[in-house]
Amino acid sequence: MSTEYYNGPIVDAHHHFWQPAINPHPWLADDVMIPFRYGDYASIKREYLPPDYFKDAEKHNVVETVYIDAEWDPKDPMGETAYIHTVAERFGVPNAVVAQAWLDADDAPALLKAQAGYRLVRSVRHKPGGAATPEEAAAGQRTLMSDERWRRGYAELEKNGLHFDLQTPWWNLHEAKRLARDFPNTLIILNHTGLPSDRSPEGLAGWHKAMADFAEVPNAVVKISGIGLKGIPWNIEDNRWIINEAVAIFGADRAMFASNFPVDSLCGSFDTIFSGFKEAVAKRPYDEQQKLFCDNARRYYRTGSCSGSRTNGETNSKESL
């Protein structure tokens, strides 16, 4: 089998922009340090806008991007959506938005309708919490995905043409499978590869089994991102198996690569991570590689065209906001 490294256009399916000095992100405040899976994250408590992003990504042909909610003040979910649209108007990116929404809130139906009214909003995210370990999940602790009030809010997604971006560890995916089956017309986009942080043989076996079980539902896809390890620089040898198994489990039509920048800059450079992705799948047919790096994200998030270069905001991307 020949090896051909992907050199085509990229749609980054998961990243953030922020300005902590003027935006209400509680976890990015100077005097706040929350428990974080990568440890100390003080280095990302800085302005991060399209010029910063494209400097990080300069060795790769990113043509479009997908913005993911960044833990904006939960009392003002619409404020984040309005803000990121001003960024898009000025810089030409992002090209799709995953908005904040609290599905168990009294106003969830109205909020989702309002979010869907913004031209770039394609999906929403509400981290469902729940079991923090496989043992807790096995003992019966459940996430909001099993809460009837939350599920009533989730039912509003289909009415508004919205997907759901799910961020939960792999040991909660049995609940996600039930959710997908109960709401077959709502696409679930699993964030960060199911969070395979435990790389012990038992941890990897549990992750693989849970991912394969979840992938049985047709309305589920996966974003391969967020696979860095605390205190260990990102390297392909630590992550090759995870990447290849995720693609094998979901198939080349239901997986996509993403940077999770600037968060994953805590683990490695954009070039290190995306070069690793390219190396991991280099033996796959080139058309499959283009699906993983570009076409799938474009299709699921409706970002536009995977042309060979970025055409929107080319000049503005060099400005400072």
NORHUDA-V535216 format. One record per residue. N is the residue number from 1. RES is the residue in one small letter. SS is DSSP state (H for helix, E for strand, L for the rest). PHI is phi in degrees with one decimal (NA if undefined). D_CENTER is the distance of its C-alpha to the mean C-alpha in Angstrom with 2 decimals. Layout:
N & RES & SS & PHI & D_CENTER
N & RES & SS & PHI & D_CENTER
//
This chain:
1 & m & L & NA & 31.05
2 & s & L & -75.4 & 30.46
3 & t & L & -113.4 & 27.72
4 & e & L & -136.1 & 26.21
5 & y & L & -72.4 & 23.40
6 & y & L & -66.8 & 21.10
7 & n & L & -130.6 & 22.11
8 & g & L & -90.9 & 20.92
9 & p & L & -68.9 & 18.54
10 & i & E & -125.3 & 14.80
11 & v & E & -109.1 & 12.12
12 & d & E & -75.8 & 9.21
13 & a & E & -85.2 & 6.22
14 & h & E & -165.2 & 4.04
15 & h & E & -157.6 & 6.90
16 & h & L & -132.3 & 9.45
17 & f & L & -125.2 & 13.17
18 & w & E & -162.7 & 15.80
19 & q & L & -134.0 & 19.54
20 & p & L & -57.4 & 20.43
21 & a & L & -68.7 & 24.10
22 & i & L & -123.7 & 23.95
23 & n & L & -105.9 & 20.82
24 & p & L & -86.3 & 20.79
25 & h & L & -106.6 & 18.05
26 & p & H & -54.3 & 20.08
27 & w & H & -74.3 & 18.28
28 & l & H & -99.3 & 18.84
29 & a & L & -63.9 & 22.53
30 & d & L & -56.5 & 25.04
31 & d & L & -98.6 & 26.61
32 & v & L & -119.3 & 23.61
33 & m & L & -142.6 & 22.05
34 & i & L & -84.3 & 20.05
35 & p & L & -60.9 & 19.64
36 & f & L & -136.6 & 16.57
37 & r & L & -65.4 & 15.45
38 & y & L & -99.7 & 16.11
39 & g & L & 88.2 & 19.32
40 & d & L & -63.6 & 20.72
41 & y & L & -117.0 & 18.25
42 & a & H & -57.1 & 21.09
43 & s & H & -67.4 & 20.54
44 & i & H & -100.6 & 17.41
45 & k & L & -82.0 & 19.37
46 & r & L & -143.9 & 20.33
47 & e & L & -58.0 & 19.85
48 & y & E & -139.0 & 16.96
49 & l & L & -127.5 & 17.39
50 & p & H & -49.1 & 17.31
51 & p & H & -59.8 & 20.40
52 & d & H & -68.6 & 18.92
53 & y & H & -61.3 & 15.76
54 & f & H & -71.8 & 18.02
55 & k & H & -67.9 & 20.37
56 & d & H & -63.6 & 17.84
57 & a & L & -95.1 & 16.86
58 & e & L & -61.2 & 20.49
59 & k & L & -85.0 & 21.20
60 & h & L & -130.9 & 18.71
61 & n & L & -87.5 & 19.00
62 & v & E & -78.6 & 15.89
63 & v & E & -106.0 & 17.09
64 & e & E & -149.6 & 14.32
65 & t & E & -141.2 & 10.99
66 & v & E & -120.2 & 8.35
67 & y & E & -86.8 & 8.44
68 & i & E & -115.0 & 6.50
69 & d & L & -49.5 & 9.33
70 & a & L & -121.2 & 10.72
71 & e & L & 59.6 & 13.15
72 & w & L & -60.4 & 15.83
73 & d & L & -46.5 & 19.15
74 & p & H & -64.1 & 18.73
75 & k & H & -79.4 & 22.14
76 & d & H & -139.8 & 21.03
77 & p & H & -62.1 & 17.78
78 & m & H & -72.1 & 19.39
79 & g & H & -63.2 & 20.15
80 & e & H & -65.7 & 16.64
81 & t & H & -64.1 & 16.37
82 & a & H & -62.6 & 19.78
83 & y & H & -60.6 & 19.08
84 & i & H & -68.7 & 16.12
85 & h & H & -70.5 & 18.31
86 & t & H & -68.7 & 21.03
87 & v & H & -62.8 & 18.90
88 & a & H & -62.8 & 18.18
89 & e & H & -65.0 & 21.89
90 & r & H & -82.8 & 22.99
91 & f & H & -107.9 & 20.82
92 & g & L & 85.7 & 19.73
93 & v & L & -139.1 & 15.99
94 & p & L & -75.0 & 13.41
95 & n & L & -108.8 & 14.17
96 & a & E & -157.6 & 11.91
97 & v & E & -133.6 & 10.65
98 & v & E & -103.3 & 8.71
99 & a & E & -93.6 & 11.57
100 & q & E & -78.1 & 12.82
101 & a & L & -154.7 & 15.22
102 & w & L & -104.2 & 17.43
103 & l & L & -70.9 & 18.41
104 & d & L & -97.9 & 21.44
105 & a & L & -79.7 & 22.91
106 & d & L & -59.2 & 26.23
107 & d & L & -96.2 & 25.02
108 & a & H & -54.7 & 21.87
109 & p & H & -59.7 & 23.46
110 & a & H & -68.4 & 24.45
111 & l & H & -63.7 & 21.21
112 & l & H & -64.9 & 19.20
113 & k & H & -63.1 & 21.94
114 & a & H & -66.5 & 21.78
115 & q & H & -61.8 & 18.04
116 & a & H & -65.0 & 18.52
117 & g & L & -74.7 & 21.41
118 & y & L & -80.3 & 19.42
119 & r & L & -65.6 & 19.32
120 & l & L & -102.7 & 15.69
121 & v & E & -75.7 & 14.08
122 & r & E & -118.3 & 12.69
123 & s & E & -156.2 & 10.82
124 & v & E & -131.8 & 10.86
125 & r & E & -133.1 & 9.46
126 & h & L & -141.9 & 12.15
127 & k & L & -63.6 & 11.76
128 & p & L & -87.4 & 14.85
129 & g & L & 63.2 & 16.40
130 & g & L & 98.2 & 19.20
131 & a & L & -59.7 & 20.45
132 & a & L & -92.6 & 19.67
133 & t & L & -142.1 & 21.28
134 & p & H & -58.5 & 22.12
135 & e & H & -65.3 & 25.65
136 & e & H & -64.4 & 24.85
137 & a & H & -64.4 & 23.06
138 & a & H & -64.0 & 26.08
139 & a & L & -80.5 & 28.36
140 & g & L & 109.8 & 27.03
141 & q & L & -69.3 & 24.72
142 & r & L & -117.8 & 22.32
143 & t & L & -96.1 & 19.20
144 & l & H & -63.8 & 19.14
145 & m & H & -62.5 & 18.26
146 & s & H & -105.5 & 21.99
147 & d & L & -91.7 & 23.25
148 & e & H & -66.0 & 25.22
149 & r & H & -64.1 & 24.77
150 & w & H & -63.2 & 20.96
151 & r & H & -67.1 & 21.30
152 & r & H & -65.0 & 23.60
153 & g & H & -66.4 & 20.98
154 & y & H & -59.2 & 18.52
155 & a & L & -61.2 & 21.38
156 & e & H & -75.8 & 21.23
157 & l & H & -61.9 & 17.96
158 & e & H & -59.9 & 19.95
159 & k & H & -61.5 & 22.68
160 & n & L & -105.5 & 20.51
161 & g & L & 67.0 & 18.72
162 & l & L & -107.9 & 15.24
163 & h & E & -86.5 & 12.43
164 & f & E & -126.1 & 10.77
165 & d & E & -89.9 & 7.16
166 & l & E & -104.7 & 8.40
167 & q & L & -117.5 & 7.94
168 & t & L & -156.5 & 11.31
169 & p & L & -65.8 & 13.34
170 & w & H & -57.9 & 14.87
171 & w & H & -73.3 & 18.17
172 & n & H & -101.6 & 17.13
173 & l & H & -71.6 & 16.12
174 & h & H & -63.9 & 19.71
175 & e & H & -70.1 & 19.14
176 & a & H & -64.5 & 16.09
177 & k & H & -63.9 & 18.42
178 & r & H & -62.8 & 21.05
179 & l & H & -59.1 & 18.86
180 & a & H & -61.8 & 17.93
181 & r & H & -70.9 & 21.64
182 & d & H & -74.1 & 22.85
183 & f & L & -129.0 & 20.79
184 & p & L & -67.7 & 20.82
185 & n & L & -95.7 & 20.21
186 & t & L & -110.2 & 16.79
187 & l & L & -77.7 & 13.85
188 & i & E & -103.1 & 11.41
189 & i & E & -107.7 & 7.97
190 & l & E & -75.8 & 7.47
191 & n & H & -80.4 & 4.48
192 & h & H & 54.6 & 5.99
193 & t & H & 60.5 & 8.96
194 & g & H & 75.3 & 10.60
195 & l & L & 54.8 & 11.24
196 & p & L & -84.1 & 14.42
197 & s & L & -78.8 & 16.00
198 & d & L & -86.5 & 19.49
199 & r & L & -98.4 & 20.81
200 & s & L & -68.4 & 24.24
201 & p & H & -54.8 & 25.64
202 & e & H & -69.9 & 25.41
203 & g & H & -64.5 & 21.82
204 & l & H & -67.0 & 20.78
205 & a & H & -65.6 & 23.02
206 & g & H & -64.7 & 21.55
207 & w & H & -59.0 & 17.95
208 & h & H & -62.1 & 19.27
209 & k & H & -63.3 & 21.32
210 & a & H & -66.1 & 18.71
211 & m & H & -66.2 & 16.22
212 & a & H & -63.2 & 19.23
213 & d & H & -66.1 & 20.35
214 & f & H & -64.6 & 17.16
215 & a & L & -65.6 & 17.00
216 & e & L & -65.8 & 20.45
217 & v & L & -83.1 & 19.28
218 & p & L & -72.0 & 18.88
219 & n & L & -95.2 & 16.43
220 & a & E & -133.0 & 13.53
221 & v & E & -134.3 & 11.17
222 & v & E & -129.5 & 8.79
223 & k & E & -101.4 & 6.03
224 & i & E & -89.3 & 8.16
225 & s & L & -167.8 & 6.95
226 & g & L & 60.6 & 8.07
227 & i & L & -104.7 & 11.39
228 & g & L & -67.9 & 13.72
229 & l & E & -119.0 & 16.78
230 & k & L & -59.0 & 18.57
231 & g & L & 76.6 & 21.54
232 & i & E & -124.9 & 21.19
233 & p & L & -57.4 & 20.40
234 & w & L & -60.3 & 17.75
235 & n & L & -146.5 & 19.87
236 & i & H & -65.5 & 19.73
237 & e & H & -65.5 & 22.27
238 & d & H & -72.3 & 20.23
239 & n & H & -120.7 & 17.24
240 & r & H & -56.9 & 18.95
241 & w & H & -63.0 & 19.69
242 & i & H & -57.3 & 16.23
243 & i & H & -60.6 & 14.90
244 & n & H & -67.2 & 17.94
245 & e & H & -70.2 & 18.07
246 & a & H & -60.5 & 14.56
247 & v & H & -66.4 & 15.69
248 & a & H & -63.3 & 19.09
249 & i & H & -68.2 & 18.06
250 & f & H & -90.9 & 15.96
251 & g & L & 88.7 & 17.81
252 & a & L & -68.2 & 17.14
253 & d & L & -90.2 & 16.68
254 & r & L & -128.3 & 13.82
255 & a & E & -139.9 & 11.45
256 & m & E & -154.1 & 9.64
257 & f & E & -94.1 & 9.03
258 & a & L & -153.6 & 6.78
259 & s & L & -88.3 & 8.30
260 & n & L & 54.4 & 6.55
261 & f & E & -84.5 & 9.96
262 & p & L & -86.1 & 12.20
263 & v & H & -58.3 & 11.20
264 & d & H & -76.3 & 11.51
265 & s & H & -65.7 & 14.70
266 & l & H & -67.9 & 16.17
267 & c & L & -108.5 & 16.22
268 & g & L & -172.7 & 17.01
269 & s & L & -74.4 & 17.38
270 & f & H & -57.4 & 15.17
271 & d & H & -64.1 & 18.07
272 & t & H & -59.3 & 18.30
273 & i & H & -70.1 & 14.76
274 & f & H & -74.0 & 14.82
275 & s & H & -65.1 & 18.46
276 & g & H & -64.9 & 17.70
277 & f & H & -56.3 & 15.36
278 & k & H & -63.9 & 18.24
279 & e & H & -65.0 & 20.84
280 & a & H & -61.7 & 19.34
281 & v & L & -109.6 & 19.48
282 & a & L & -63.1 & 22.49
283 & k & L & -86.1 & 24.85
284 & r & L & -77.8 & 23.08
285 & p & L & -53.2 & 24.60
286 & y & H & -61.4 & 23.53
287 & d & H & -66.8 & 22.59
288 & e & H & -69.5 & 20.08
289 & q & H & -60.2 & 18.59
290 & q & H & -64.9 & 18.32
291 & k & H & -62.2 & 16.47
292 & l & H & -67.6 & 13.85
293 & f & H & -92.2 & 13.60
294 & c & H & -142.8 & 14.39
295 & d & H & -63.7 & 15.84
296 & n & H & -67.0 & 13.32
297 & a & H & -61.9 & 10.61
298 & r & H & -61.6 & 13.72
299 & r & H & -69.7 & 15.01
300 & y & H & -73.0 & 12.29
301 & y & H & -102.1 & 11.36
302 & r & L & 51.0 & 15.00
303 & t & L & -82.0 & 14.62
304 & g & L & 137.9 & 18.15
305 & s & L & -113.6 & 19.88
306 & c & L & -84.1 & 18.98
307 & s & L & -79.1 & 22.16
308 & g & L & -78.1 & 23.12
309 & s & L & -152.3 & 22.49
310 & r & L & -77.6 & 20.89
311 & t & L & -108.6 & 23.39
312 & n & L & -96.4 & 22.15
313 & g & L & 68.2 & 22.66
314 & e & L & -61.4 & 24.16
315 & t & L & -77.1 & 26.76
316 & n & H & -63.5 & 24.94
317 & s & H & -64.4 & 22.23
318 & k & H & -95.7 & 25.05
319 & e & L & -84.6 & 25.99
320 & s & L & -109.8 & 25.32
321 & l & L & -92.9 & 24.49
//
